[in-house]
Amino acid sequence: MLSLLHAEPVTPVSASLDPRVRIALGEDSDGADFRTRLRAINSLTESLGQRDAEVLFEGLIRPLQAQGMSSEEWAALYNDALNILNTLGEPLPDYTQRLIRLVKEEEREEVLRDYALQHLLSYIEFQVEVPDREELLESSGEVALAAVQTSLPATYLLGIYQMAGKPGYPNRDLIAEEALSIASDEDSIVLNRISSIQICAQLGYTDALPLALEMAKNQELRTGLRAASIAAVGMLGSKEHSLPLKKIKYLNTSDFRLAHAAERALQKLQ
């Protein structure tokens, strides 16, 4: 009983945290505003301790809804916090799997899922050893490419296509095949289809040329998708494909985006 009477007082968990983490979480006594919280996050470094990093993740990244701030403010804090967590000298346990779970959560706001995917791909590129990359890219791609009603397929493909063929990454043809699949998927949002046909063109994937021609001529498609398809024809086609582009140019004189895209594509085919 005597030892209990003389025991040291227990320090509250929040009191032993890095003060900047408390501010970032909005738990300081002054009730920090958004800009103060953002500055606190950006003052953190890769030397942030594991306990502080864990609290930051659970308090700011893991929740599904913003607390006491707008969604836009939360997204900014979320993104910058992931910037810090991505560079920790000692990463959080199962960090990549945590990010994959964030990407997979359909109830999470799309922008937050997209940020998580961007940071996951960056982490795989710069922090993950080659032997582990292939499995992580496969599992993250499986989640992202299936979410065709979100921007995740475009984010995933844009994040890996320039790394095609490098250690641990799919080769150019495999990435282009995935891109062609998304570009041809009418259930996928326009952003994904635009990015995917552009990636096919950048990778020189001529198997995408028939689809690019078809979409370029399809007057029922959105202008952005048609313009991207026209540009892809210019990059993948040959002089024999000039005629359909000329028709597009002269039939769309009032639509600058289509006419300009056709003119540039024709120049590339010369």
The 8 nearest C-alpha neighbors of each residue, nearest first, counted from 0:
[[1, 3, 2, 4, 5, 6, 7, 8],
 [2, 0, 4, 3, 5, 6, 7, 8],
 [3, 1, 5, 0, 4, 6, 7, 8],
 [2, 4, 6, 0, 1, 5, 7, 8],
 [5, 3, 1, 2, 6, 0, 7, 8],
 [4, 6, 2, 3, 1, 7, 8, 0],
 [5, 7, 3, 4, 2, 8, 1, 9],
 [6, 8, 9, 5, 3, 4, 10, 2],
 [9, 7, 10, 6, 5, 11, 4, 3],
 [10, 8, 11, 7, 6, 12, 14, 15],
 [9, 11, 8, 12, 14, 15, 13, 7],
 [12, 10, 14, 13, 9, 15, 8, 16],
 [11, 13, 14, 15, 10, 16, 9, 54],
 [14, 12, 16, 15, 11, 21, 26, 10],
 [15, 13, 11, 12, 16, 10, 18, 17],
 [14, 16, 13, 12, 17, 11, 10, 18],
 [17, 15, 13, 14, 18, 51, 20, 21],
 [16, 18, 20, 19, 51, 21, 15, 14],
 [19, 17, 21, 20, 16, 22, 27, 14],
 [18, 20, 22, 39, 21, 17, 23, 40],
 [21, 19, 23, 22, 17, 18, 24, 55],
 [22, 20, 26, 18, 24, 19, 23, 27],
 [21, 23, 25, 19, 27, 24, 20, 36],
 [24, 22, 36, 20, 21, 25, 39, 40],
 [23, 25, 21, 22, 26, 20, 58, 59],
 [24, 26, 22, 23, 31, 27, 30, 21],
 [27, 25, 21, 24, 22, 28, 30, 23],
 [28, 26, 22, 29, 21, 30, 25, 31],
 [27, 29, 30, 26, 31, 25, 22, 21],
 [30, 28, 27, 31, 26, 25, 22, 32],
 [29, 31, 28, 27, 25, 32, 26, 22],
 [32, 30, 35, 29, 25, 36, 22, 33],
 [31, 33, 35, 34, 36, 30, 25, 37],
 [32, 34, 36, 35, 37, 31, 72, 68],
 [35, 33, 37, 36, 32, 38, 31, 39],
 [36, 34, 38, 32, 37, 33, 31, 39],
 [35, 37, 23, 39, 33, 34, 38, 22],
 [36, 38, 34, 40, 39, 35, 76, 33],
 [39, 37, 41, 35, 40, 36, 34, 42],
 [40, 38, 36, 19, 42, 37, 41, 23],
 [41, 39, 37, 42, 38, 43, 23, 80],
 [40, 42, 38, 43, 39, 37, 79, 83],
 [41, 43, 39, 40, 38, 44, 19, 37],
 [44, 42, 41, 40, 47, 39, 83, 45],
 [45, 43, 46, 47, 83, 42, 87, 41],
 [44, 46, 87, 86, 47, 88, 83, 43],
 [45, 47, 44, 88, 48, 87, 43, 89],
 [48, 46, 45, 44, 52, 51, 43, 49],
 [49, 47, 51, 50, 52, 46, 89, 87],
 [48, 50, 52, 51, 53, 47, 91, 89],
 [51, 49, 53, 52, 48, 54, 16, 47],
 [50, 52, 54, 48, 53, 49, 16, 55],
 [53, 51, 49, 55, 50, 54, 48, 56],
 [54, 52, 50, 56, 55, 51, 49, 57],
 [53, 55, 57, 51, 56, 52, 58, 50],
 [56, 54, 52, 58, 53, 57, 59, 51],
 [57, 55, 60, 53, 54, 59, 58, 52],
 [56, 58, 61, 54, 55, 59, 60, 53],
 [59, 57, 55, 56, 54, 60, 61, 24],
 [58, 60, 56, 55, 57, 61, 77, 62],
 [61, 59, 56, 57, 62, 77, 58, 55],
 [60, 62, 57, 59, 56, 58, 63, 101],
 [63, 61, 64, 60, 59, 58, 57, 65],
 [64, 62, 107, 61, 65, 106, 108, 60],
 [65, 63, 62, 66, 107, 70, 108, 73],
 [64, 66, 70, 73, 68, 67, 69, 63],
 [65, 67, 68, 64, 69, 73, 62, 70],
 [68, 66, 65, 69, 25, 73, 70, 64],
 [69, 67, 66, 65, 72, 73, 70, 33],
 [70, 68, 72, 71, 73, 65, 67, 66],
 [69, 71, 73, 72, 65, 74, 68, 64],
 [72, 70, 74, 69, 73, 75, 68, 76],
 [73, 71, 75, 69, 74, 70, 68, 76],
 [72, 74, 70, 76, 75, 71, 77, 65],
 [75, 73, 77, 71, 72, 76, 78, 70],
 [74, 76, 72, 78, 73, 77, 79, 71],
 [77, 75, 73, 79, 78, 74, 37, 80],
 [78, 76, 74, 80, 75, 79, 60, 73],
 [79, 77, 81, 75, 80, 76, 74, 114],
 [78, 80, 82, 76, 81, 77, 75, 83],
 [81, 79, 77, 83, 82, 78, 76, 40],
 [82, 80, 84, 78, 83, 79, 85, 77],
 [83, 81, 79, 80, 85, 84, 78, 86],
 [84, 82, 80, 81, 85, 86, 44, 45],
 [83, 85, 81, 86, 87, 82, 80, 52],
 [86, 84, 82, 83, 81, 87, 122, 118],
 [85, 87, 45, 84, 83, 88, 82, 90],
 [88, 86, 45, 89, 90, 84, 85, 46],
 [87, 89, 45, 46, 90, 86, 47, 85],
 [88, 90, 87, 91, 49, 46, 48, 45],
 [91, 89, 87, 88, 92, 94, 84, 85],
 [90, 92, 94, 93, 89, 49, 53, 52],
 [91, 93, 94, 90, 95, 97, 89, 96],
 [94, 92, 96, 95, 97, 91, 90, 98],
 [93, 95, 97, 91, 92, 96, 98, 90],
 [96, 94, 98, 97, 93, 99, 119, 135],
 [97, 95, 99, 93, 98, 94, 100, 135],
 [96, 98, 94, 100, 95, 99, 93, 101],
 [97, 99, 101, 95, 100, 96, 115, 119],
 [100, 98, 96, 102, 101, 97, 139, 103],
 [99, 101, 103, 97, 98, 102, 96, 104],
 [102, 100, 98, 99, 103, 104, 112, 97],
 [103, 101, 112, 99, 100, 104, 115, 116],
 [102, 104, 100, 101, 105, 142, 99, 112],
 [105, 103, 101, 106, 107, 102, 100, 112],
 [104, 106, 107, 103, 108, 102, 109, 112],
 [105, 107, 104, 108, 63, 109, 103, 112],
 [108, 106, 105, 104, 63, 109, 112, 111],
 [109, 107, 111, 110, 112, 106, 105, 63],
 [108, 110, 112, 111, 113, 107, 149, 150],
 [109, 111, 113, 112, 108, 114, 74, 107],
 [112, 110, 114, 113, 109, 108, 115, 74],
 [113, 111, 102, 109, 115, 110, 114, 101],
 [112, 114, 110, 116, 111, 115, 151, 109],
 [115, 113, 111, 117, 116, 112, 110, 118],
 [114, 116, 112, 118, 113, 117, 98, 102],
 [117, 115, 119, 113, 114, 118, 102, 120],
 [118, 116, 114, 120, 119, 115, 113, 121],
 [117, 119, 121, 115, 116, 120, 122, 114],
 [118, 120, 116, 122, 121, 117, 115, 123],
 [121, 119, 123, 117, 122, 118, 116, 124],
 [120, 122, 118, 124, 119, 123, 125, 117],
 [123, 121, 119, 126, 125, 124, 120, 118],
 [124, 122, 127, 120, 121, 126, 125, 119],
 [125, 123, 121, 122, 126, 120, 127, 132],
 [124, 126, 122, 123, 127, 121, 128, 120],
 [125, 127, 122, 123, 124, 128, 121, 86],
 [128, 126, 123, 125, 132, 124, 129, 131],
 [127, 129, 130, 131, 132, 126, 123, 125],
 [128, 130, 132, 167, 131, 166, 127, 133],
 [131, 129, 128, 132, 167, 133, 134, 127],
 [132, 130, 129, 128, 133, 134, 135, 127],
 [133, 131, 167, 135, 129, 134, 130, 136],
 [132, 134, 167, 136, 135, 131, 168, 137],
 [135, 133, 137, 136, 132, 131, 138, 130],
 [136, 134, 138, 132, 137, 133, 139, 131],
 [137, 135, 139, 133, 134, 138, 140, 132],
 [136, 138, 140, 134, 135, 139, 141, 133],
 [137, 139, 141, 135, 140, 136, 134, 142],
 [138, 140, 136, 142, 141, 137, 135, 99],
 [141, 139, 143, 137, 142, 138, 144, 136],
 [140, 142, 138, 139, 144, 143, 137, 145],
 [141, 143, 139, 140, 145, 144, 103, 138],
 [144, 142, 140, 151, 152, 145, 146, 141],
 [143, 145, 152, 146, 140, 141, 142, 147],
 [144, 146, 143, 147, 142, 141, 152, 140],
 [147, 145, 143, 144, 148, 149, 151, 152],
 [148, 146, 187, 149, 145, 152, 188, 144],
 [147, 149, 188, 187, 146, 150, 186, 151],
 [148, 150, 147, 151, 146, 109, 188, 152],
 [149, 151, 153, 152, 191, 154, 190, 148],
 [150, 152, 154, 143, 153, 149, 113, 155],
 [153, 151, 144, 155, 143, 154, 150, 191],
 [154, 152, 191, 156, 155, 151, 150, 194],
 [155, 153, 151, 157, 152, 156, 158, 150],
 [154, 156, 158, 152, 153, 157, 151, 159],
 [155, 157, 153, 158, 159, 154, 160, 152],
 [158, 156, 154, 155, 159, 160, 153, 198],
 [157, 159, 155, 156, 154, 160, 120, 117],
 [158, 160, 162, 156, 161, 157, 155, 163],
 [159, 161, 163, 162, 157, 156, 158, 174],
 [162, 160, 163, 159, 158, 157, 202, 164],
 [161, 163, 159, 160, 165, 164, 168, 158],
 [164, 162, 170, 171, 160, 161, 165, 169],
 [163, 165, 170, 168, 169, 171, 162, 166],
 [164, 166, 168, 163, 162, 167, 170, 169],
 [167, 165, 168, 129, 164, 132, 169, 130],
 [166, 168, 133, 132, 129, 165, 130, 169],
 [169, 167, 165, 166, 164, 163, 133, 170],
 [170, 168, 164, 163, 173, 174, 171, 167],
 [169, 171, 164, 163, 173, 172, 174, 168],
 [172, 170, 163, 174, 173, 175, 164, 169],
 [171, 173, 175, 174, 170, 176, 204, 169],
 [174, 172, 176, 175, 170, 171, 169, 177],
 [173, 175, 177, 171, 176, 172, 178, 169],
 [174, 176, 178, 172, 199, 177, 173, 171],
 [177, 175, 179, 173, 178, 174, 172, 180],
 [176, 178, 180, 174, 175, 179, 181, 173],
 [177, 179, 195, 175, 181, 180, 176, 182],
 [180, 178, 182, 176, 181, 177, 175, 183],
 [179, 181, 177, 178, 183, 182, 176, 184],
 [180, 182, 184, 178, 183, 179, 192, 195],
 [183, 181, 192, 179, 195, 180, 196, 184],
 [182, 184, 180, 181, 179, 185, 192, 210],
 [185, 183, 181, 186, 187, 182, 180, 192],
 [184, 186, 187, 183, 188, 182, 181, 192],
 [187, 185, 184, 188, 147, 148, 183, 189],
 [186, 188, 147, 185, 184, 148, 191, 189],
 [187, 189, 148, 190, 191, 147, 186, 192],
 [188, 190, 192, 191, 193, 187, 224, 221],
 [191, 189, 193, 192, 188, 194, 150, 153],
 [192, 190, 153, 194, 189, 193, 188, 195],
 [191, 193, 182, 195, 189, 190, 194, 181],
 [194, 192, 224, 190, 195, 191, 196, 227],
 [195, 193, 197, 191, 192, 196, 153, 198],
 [194, 196, 178, 198, 192, 182, 197, 193],
 [195, 197, 199, 198, 193, 182, 194, 192],
 [196, 198, 200, 194, 195, 199, 201, 193],
 [199, 197, 201, 195, 200, 196, 202, 194],
 [200, 198, 196, 204, 202, 175, 197, 201],
 [199, 201, 203, 231, 197, 198, 202, 234],
 [202, 200, 198, 203, 199, 197, 204, 234],
 [201, 203, 199, 200, 204, 198, 171, 175],
 [204, 202, 200, 201, 205, 199, 235, 234],
 [203, 205, 199, 202, 206, 207, 200, 175],
 [204, 206, 207, 208, 235, 203, 236, 200],
 [207, 205, 204, 208, 209, 210, 179, 199],
 [206, 208, 205, 210, 209, 204, 211, 179],
 [207, 209, 211, 205, 210, 206, 212, 235],
 [210, 208, 212, 211, 207, 213, 206, 205],
 [211, 209, 213, 212, 208, 207, 214, 183],
 [210, 212, 228, 208, 214, 209, 213, 215],
 [213, 211, 215, 209, 210, 214, 208, 232],
 [212, 214, 210, 211, 216, 215, 209, 217],
 [213, 215, 217, 211, 216, 212, 225, 228],
 [214, 216, 225, 212, 228, 229, 213, 217],
 [217, 215, 214, 213, 218, 212, 247, 225],
 [218, 216, 214, 219, 215, 220, 213, 225],
 [219, 217, 220, 216, 221, 215, 225, 214],
 [218, 220, 217, 221, 222, 216, 214, 225],
 [221, 219, 218, 217, 222, 225, 224, 214],
 [220, 222, 224, 223, 225, 219, 189, 218],
 [221, 223, 225, 224, 226, 220, 257, 256],
 [224, 222, 226, 225, 221, 227, 193, 256],
 [225, 223, 227, 193, 226, 221, 222, 228],
 [224, 226, 215, 228, 222, 227, 223, 214],
 [225, 227, 229, 223, 228, 224, 257, 260],
 [228, 226, 230, 224, 225, 229, 193, 223],
 [229, 227, 211, 231, 225, 215, 230, 226],
 [228, 230, 226, 215, 232, 231, 227, 261],
 [229, 231, 233, 227, 228, 232, 264, 260],
 [230, 232, 228, 234, 200, 233, 229, 235],
 [233, 231, 236, 229, 235, 230, 234, 211],
 [232, 234, 264, 230, 231, 267, 236, 235],
 [235, 233, 231, 232, 236, 200, 230, 267],
 [236, 234, 232, 205, 233, 231, 200, 208],
 [237, 235, 232, 233, 234, 240, 208, 268],
 [236, 238, 239, 268, 240, 235, 241, 233],
 [239, 237, 268, 240, 241, 269, 236, 265],
 [238, 240, 237, 241, 242, 236, 268, 243],
 [241, 239, 238, 242, 237, 236, 243, 244],
 [240, 242, 244, 238, 239, 243, 265, 245],
 [241, 243, 245, 244, 240, 246, 239, 238],
 [244, 242, 246, 245, 241, 240, 247, 216],
 [243, 245, 247, 241, 246, 242, 261, 248],
 [246, 244, 248, 242, 247, 243, 241, 249],
 [245, 247, 243, 249, 244, 248, 250, 242],
 [246, 248, 244, 250, 245, 249, 251, 243],
 [247, 249, 258, 245, 246, 261, 251, 250],
 [250, 248, 246, 251, 247, 252, 245, 258],
 [249, 251, 247, 248, 246, 252, 258, 253],
 [250, 252, 254, 253, 248, 249, 258, 247],
 [253, 251, 254, 249, 258, 250, 248, 255],
 [252, 254, 251, 255, 258, 250, 257, 256],
 [255, 253, 251, 252, 256, 257, 258, 259],
 [254, 256, 258, 257, 259, 253, 252, 251],
 [257, 255, 259, 258, 254, 260, 226, 222],
 [256, 258, 260, 259, 226, 255, 254, 261],
 [257, 259, 248, 255, 261, 260, 256, 251],
 [260, 258, 262, 256, 261, 257, 255, 263],
 [259, 261, 257, 263, 262, 258, 226, 256],
 [260, 262, 264, 258, 259, 248, 263, 244],
 [261, 263, 259, 265, 264, 260, 258, 266],
 [264, 262, 266, 260, 265, 261, 259, 267],
 [263, 265, 233, 261, 267, 266, 262, 230],
 [266, 264, 268, 262, 267, 263, 261, 241],
 [265, 267, 263, 264, 269, 268, 262, 233],
 [266, 268, 264, 265, 269, 233, 263, 234],
 [267, 269, 265, 238, 266, 237, 233, 264],
 [268, 266, 267, 238, 265, 237, 241, 264]]
